[in-house]
Each structure stands twice: as C-alpha cells, then as structure tokens.
Amino acid sequence: MPEIWIVVVALSVLVEVLTNAYAALFVGLAALVGFLGALVGLSMLIQLILVLGLAAAGLVLVRPMALADLSRNRVPSRSRRAGADPYLDDAPAPRRDERVGIVETIVGDENHPGRVLLDGRLYHAVTDYPRDLPDGTSVLVRGSRHGTLWVEPY
C-alpha cells in the first residue's frame, strides 16, 4: 500500500508550506522511507515503526539543530528594491515604520504560527507573548525572521 505514504508526503508538503514550522518536513521525509519500505515488500507494521521512529528522531534531534543553523547562518537582506516587501527581511521593524495588523488565525509561538492581516496582505506570524493571540486581536509588528512576522498585542 505505497499509496498511503504518497498521500502522507503530499499532505506534509502542504502543511509545511502553510505553517513554515519545519515540522511536517520530517514527517514527509519519514513517509518517503515508508514508501520505499512498501516498495521492497516490508510489512505495514515495520513501515509504521520506521516512519514513526524516523519522524520522531527528526523532530527531536535534527529540527532544533536545523532551526539554530538557519538562524545563525541567515544573510540579512541589504537591498531595498522597489516593490520589495520590508516585512520579509530579517530585521527589527524601524520605529517610524511600526505597523499594526489584525490576527486572522490564532497566533502562537514558533511551533504554532498563525496569520496576520497587514496592509491588505496575509503574513505568517508568531509571538513570544505568554498566551496565544486570538482572531481579531490588534498586533504590533516587532520584526521578522525567515519571512515570518514577530508580533505582540497592541
């Protein structure tokens, strides 16, 4: 039943694109191993053990290192091209350009990003505020990192 693993890979790609949290990536990679296991004739139990073990190992062991490495090796954008989006650069929001947006989907920590409507566009957003920010909350943009806004209640 290799079709199951192809569906899991496709869903993982979709979730990763929508959340940008580097979590579904490891589930999708593990599902690829499950797909290969199905092709060589491994039993479903062995496939599940492989997939769950590899996904857990990736999430627990590799993901934190990958996130730290991405943060450390990020080259900040120095260009301000016409039409460039200032909210997608890795830089604190300048005081004179601070913007207020509205939460469209619940905004949580880095593992639970939401969406914020800002200047007529939707952005991925996270907060280090102690509680999730519910829909309709006005938020102040404090900066951005890897294309994700960092916000706090306004």
Secondary structure as UniProt FT lines:
FT   HELIX           2..19
FT   HELIX           24..39
FT   TURN            40..41
FT   HELIX           44..57
FT   HELIX           58..62
FT   HELIX           63..73
FT   TURN            82..83
FT   HELIX           86..88
FT   HELIX           95..97
FT   STRAND          100..105
FT   TURN            110..111
FT   STRAND          114..118
FT   TURN            119..120
FT   STRAND          121..126
FT   TURN            135..136
FT   STRAND          138..145
FT   TURN            146..147
FT   STRAND          148..153
//
